[in-house]
Amino acid sequence: MSIRQPLLGLQLCDLTEACPRTGFTCGEGMLDDWFKKKALKRHQRRQVRVTTAHLSGNAAPAGFSALGVCTHPIADLTDERDKVGWDAVMFPACYLHFVAVHRTLQGRGIGTELLLSAITATYEVSKHVGVHGLVLTSLNQNKVTFYQRLGFGIIGRESGSPTMLLPIDSIVELVEGETSTAETLIESPVSAAQRS
Ligand SMILES: CC(C)(COP(=O)(O)OP(=O)(O)OC[C@H]1O[C@@H](n2cnc3c(N)ncnc32)[C@H](O)[C@@H]1OP(=O)(O)O)[C@@H](O)C(=O)NCCC(=O)NCCS
């Protein structure tokens, strides 16, 4: 089942050679460079999976995300219950390398859509391979709230670029709709406006 109303007119696809990337700018040079120079090769080698977001009828990407896997120290988990059952030092997780939206299109819910797509992908992975959730590194402290509103929490030591985790239990609840608050939590204002 779908975990929310998708943004009208937004399509999410796998990155292809046909996707024009040269004009993309999100305002963070490192992310722009990676998207232009490395994304396609990494995607084709399946080192990461790159998803691009497109507004209807527009071949130019409005945003992109890059999803892979990682291992992370169990000692960094903040909830003691999460540490039970791992017979290892590290836990496995999906890892969101990047999420970025074109500078002129930010604030319309596109980043949230890309994040939800990574969460759904992690849910699908977890049906086949054991993972402890979705991990990412926030570029800086300012971006933390963007992730916290979907339930991500900071793990590990204090850092200018905090590591954040959405545990698999929360992902299952979000995707399977087991909590009545899930839709309120993840609904963007744009979606709400479009539905009314
Ligand atoms: C961060 C980013 C991906 C968010 O995408 P977006 O499409 O602008 O975000 P959304 O419209 O889905 O915003 C959803 C919510 O997050 C908040 N938010 C978005 N960007 C934020 C930021 N930089 N800091 C804090 N909150 C932010 C919005 O205010 C919104 O909250 P609201 O619904 O309560 O108003 C986008 O701004 C971006 O590409 N930034 C440059 C690249 C980058 O920093 N990527 C993240 C690396 S950690």
The ligand as an ORCA input file, in Angstrom:
! r2SCAN-3c Opt
* xyz 0 1
  C      17.428     19.455      1.931
  C      16.593     19.312      0.679
  C      16.888     17.977     -0.006
  C      15.107     19.359      1.079
  O      14.314     19.172     -0.072
  P      13.033     20.086     -0.285
  O      12.294     19.592     -1.461
  O      13.441     21.512     -0.299
  O      12.257     19.777      1.064
  P      10.690     19.659      1.289
  O       9.975     20.702      0.486
  O      10.276     18.260      1.101
  O      10.658     20.088      2.814
  C      10.069     19.301      3.761
  C      10.260     19.953      5.097
  O      11.622     20.021      5.472
  C      11.960     21.350      5.772
  N      13.256     21.624      5.208
  C      13.595     21.572      3.934
  N      14.872     21.922      3.776
  C      15.340     22.189      5.003
  C      16.586     22.618      5.493
  N      17.613     22.865      4.704
  N      16.702     22.795      6.814
  C      15.663     22.581      7.645
  N      14.457     22.185      7.237
  C      14.298     22.002      5.915
  C      10.911     22.207      5.084
  O      10.745     23.438      5.755
  C       9.708     21.350      5.180
  O       9.116     21.454      6.468
  P       7.588     21.835      6.605
  O       6.833     20.798      5.819
  O       7.360     21.762      8.070
  O       7.484     23.204      6.028
  C      16.827     20.489     -0.324
  O      16.577     21.696      0.335
  C      18.218     20.499     -0.929
  O      18.434     19.902     -1.972
  N      19.167     21.199     -0.311
  C      20.511     21.282     -0.855
  C      21.216     19.925     -0.848
  C      21.237     19.319      0.550
  O      21.557     20.006      1.506
  N      20.883     18.038      0.643
  C      20.811     17.348      1.913
  C      22.144     16.854      2.312
  S      22.102     16.370      4.032
*
